[in-house]
Amino acid sequence: MLFSGARGIISARRFMLLALFAAMPALYVCQPNRESRKSMPTRDIKTVMEAHVGDLMAMPGVAGVAIGELDNGTPCIIVMVVDLTDDLKRTIPKDLEGHPVIIEVSGEFKPM
């Protein structure tokens, strides 16, 4: 099948390709933001903490892991460290499965 346009006759296949390329920017704009999808929690914070506590505690300098709350009431995962080193800053994630992670210097925990 042939279509006629301002520049002459084009095939149906070429017309479909042109239509697809013309629609691509709109399709891209309508996609959800990948960062927001990545940061949306899919599991509750307790389950997430329990899933990652072993890996976090295995990091040298990590003294404990707990669930806390940000100033605005948002639940967060607190990673307590003996001393905040550059290596720990790079290694400890900023969020786990969409839940914010806060690093707090607690020092070493010792039994009483």
C-alpha contacts under 8 A as a table, 3 or more apart, distances in Angstrom:
res1	aa1	res2	aa2	distance
1	M	11	S	6.28
1	M	12	A	5.80
2	L	9	I	6.29
2	L	10	I	5.76
2	L	11	S	4.81
2	L	12	A	5.93
3	F	9	I	5.42
3	F	10	I	5.35
3	F	11	S	6.25
3	F	12	A	6.79
3	F	15	F	7.87
4	S	7	R	7.77
4	S	8	G	5.46
4	S	9	I	4.22
4	S	10	I	6.30
5	G	8	G	5.17
5	G	9	I	6.05
5	G	10	I	7.47
10	I	14	R	6.45
10	I	15	F	6.62
11	S	14	R	5.31
11	S	15	F	6.19
12	A	15	F	4.94
12	A	16	M	6.17
13	R	16	M	5.21
13	R	17	L	6.37
14	R	17	L	5.09
14	R	18	L	6.16
15	F	18	L	5.14
15	F	19	A	6.15
16	M	19	A	5.03
16	M	20	L	6.10
17	L	20	L	5.07
17	L	21	F	6.20
18	L	21	F	5.23
18	L	22	A	6.09
19	A	22	A	5.07
19	A	23	A	6.21
20	L	23	A	5.16
20	L	24	M	6.27
21	F	24	M	5.22
21	F	25	P	7.97
22	A	25	P	7.08
23	A	26	A	5.48
23	A	27	L	6.36
24	M	27	L	5.03
24	M	28	Y	6.16
25	P	28	Y	5.11
25	P	29	V	6.19
26	A	29	V	5.16
26	A	30	C	6.19
27	L	30	C	5.24
27	L	31	Q	6.54
28	Y	31	Q	5.46
32	P	36	S	7.54
32	P	37	R	7.19
33	N	36	S	5.34
33	N	37	R	6.39
34	R	37	R	5.08
34	R	38	K	6.12
35	E	38	K	5.04
35	E	39	S	6.19
36	S	39	S	5.06
36	S	40	M	6.13
37	R	40	M	5.38
38	K	97	E	7.47
38	K	98	G	6.60
39	S	95	D	7.76
39	S	97	E	6.66
39	S	98	G	3.97
39	S	99	H	7.33
40	M	97	E	7.32
40	M	98	G	4.84
40	M	99	H	7.82
41	P	44	D	7.21
41	P	97	E	5.61
41	P	98	G	4.27
41	P	99	H	6.13
42	T	97	E	7.03
42	T	98	G	7.47
43	R	47	T	6.56
43	R	48	V	6.45
43	R	97	E	7.55
44	D	47	T	5.57
44	D	48	V	6.39
45	I	48	V	5.01
45	I	49	M	6.03
45	I	67	I	7.64
45	I	75	P	7.38
45	I	76	C	7.45
45	I	77	I	7.56
45	I	99	H	6.75
46	K	49	M	5.14
46	K	50	E	6.13
46	K	67	I	7.34
47	T	50	E	5.17
47	T	51	A	6.15
48	V	51	A	5.08
48	V	52	H	6.36
48	V	96	L	7.14
48	V	97	E	7.01
49	M	52	H	5.27
49	M	53	V	5.68
49	M	65	V	7.87
49	M	66	A	7.66
49	M	67	I	7.59
49	M	77	I	6.83
50	E	53	V	5.36
50	E	54	G	7.84
51	A	54	G	7.39
52	H	55	D	5.47
52	H	56	L	6.24
53	V	56	L	5.08
53	V	57	M	5.91
53	V	65	V	6.59
54	G	57	M	5.25
54	G	58	A	6.13
55	D	58	A	5.18
55	D	59	M	6.89
56	L	59	M	5.57
56	L	62	V	6.96
56	L	65	V	7.58
56	L	79	V	7.76
56	L	92	I	7.53
57	M	60	P	7.70
57	M	62	V	5.64
57	M	63	A	6.95
57	M	64	G	6.61
57	M	65	V	7.42
58	A	62	V	7.46
59	M	62	V	5.79
61	G	81	V	5.55
61	G	82	V	5.41
61	G	83	D	6.64
61	G	88	L	7.69
62	V	79	V	7.02
62	V	80	M	5.95
62	V	81	V	4.35
62	V	82	V	6.26
63	A	79	V	7.77
63	A	80	M	5.41
63	A	81	V	5.07
63	A	82	V	5.98
63	A	106	S	7.57
63	A	107	G	7.47
63	A	108	E	6.22
63	A	109	F	6.72
64	G	79	V	6.06
64	G	80	M	4.98
64	G	81	V	6.99
65	V	77	I	7.13
65	V	78	I	5.65
65	V	79	V	4.67
65	V	80	M	5.98
66	A	77	I	5.88
66	A	78	I	5.11
66	A	79	V	6.65
67	I	75	P	7.05
67	I	76	C	5.83
67	I	77	I	4.68
67	I	78	I	5.76
68	G	75	P	5.79
68	G	76	C	5.18
68	G	77	I	5.95
68	G	78	I	6.09
69	E	72	N	7.78
69	E	73	G	5.55
69	E	74	T	5.50
69	E	75	P	4.37
69	E	76	C	5.33
70	L	73	G	5.29
70	L	74	T	5.23
70	L	75	P	6.25
70	L	76	C	6.48
71	D	74	T	7.40
75	P	99	H	7.38
75	P	100	P	7.67
76	C	99	H	5.86
76	C	100	P	5.02
76	C	101	V	5.72
76	C	102	I	6.93
77	I	99	H	6.99
77	I	100	P	6.27
77	I	101	V	4.74
77	I	102	I	6.20
78	I	101	V	5.79
78	I	102	I	4.84
78	I	103	I	5.85
78	I	104	E	6.86
79	V	101	V	7.05
79	V	102	I	6.15
79	V	103	I	4.89
79	V	104	E	6.20
80	M	103	I	5.95
80	M	104	E	4.88
80	M	105	V	5.68
80	M	106	S	5.56
80	M	107	G	7.90
81	V	84	L	6.30
81	V	103	I	7.10
81	V	104	E	6.21
81	V	105	V	4.94
81	V	106	S	5.72
81	V	107	G	6.33
81	V	108	E	7.63
82	V	105	V	5.88
82	V	106	S	5.71
82	V	107	G	3.89
82	V	108	E	5.06
83	D	105	V	5.89
83	D	106	S	7.66
83	D	107	G	6.34
84	L	88	L	6.44
84	L	89	K	7.06
84	L	105	V	6.30
85	T	88	L	5.26
85	T	89	K	6.33
86	D	89	K	4.99
86	D	90	R	6.31
87	D	90	R	5.24
87	D	91	T	6.05
88	L	91	T	4.91
88	L	92	I	5.72
89	K	92	I	5.83
90	R	93	P	7.49
93	P	96	L	6.73
93	P	101	V	6.84
94	K	100	P	6.16
94	K	101	V	5.17
94	K	102	I	7.27
95	D	98	G	5.74
95	D	99	H	5.24
95	D	100	P	4.30
95	D	101	V	4.87
96	L	99	H	5.20
96	L	100	P	6.54
96	L	101	V	6.80
106	S	109	F	7.82
